[in-house]
Amino acid sequence: MRSLWREGIVPVASCLGLGADGELYNINADHMAAAAAEFIRADRLIFLTDVAGVLDGDKVLSALRGTDIEDLIRKNKVSGGMILKLEAAKRALAGGVSEVRVVGGAKPRALLAAASTGRSGTRVLPVIRLNARATHGAAH
């Protein structure tokens, strides 16, 4: 995959996996995209979906952090495929991807707009972890 990417070729991968039993299994595309982004050390991962971003009621959330994801799921504010996207986003962030975007793909050039302006959809950012040493030193 890396060699294709270096040659300017965008790889397209099937979301099927071969099990130890020789059977083909369907792999969730969001989780596969997160794993691929982690593998190629992507800076950003963009999920296109059928809604404008992560919604809180009718409002598109402009940004959230990994800790917000559990709250949204626990409070039943997201469901179905959005839960899978957010879980995959957490995986990608934990694997080193700097930013994940969840963007509505129904508008023309939605992917291009998300990649170039970064103003559409929802930004999912890593959890901020304070360095214990820095925090301890700041108290003195």
Secondary structure, 3 states (H helix, E strand, C coil): CHHHHHCCCCCCCCCEEECCCCCEEECCHHHHHHHHHHHCCCCEEEEEECCCCCEECCEECCEEEHHHHHHHHHCCCCCCHHHHHHHHHHHHHHCCCCEEEEEECCCCCHHHHHHHCCCCCEEEECCCCCCHHHHHHHCC
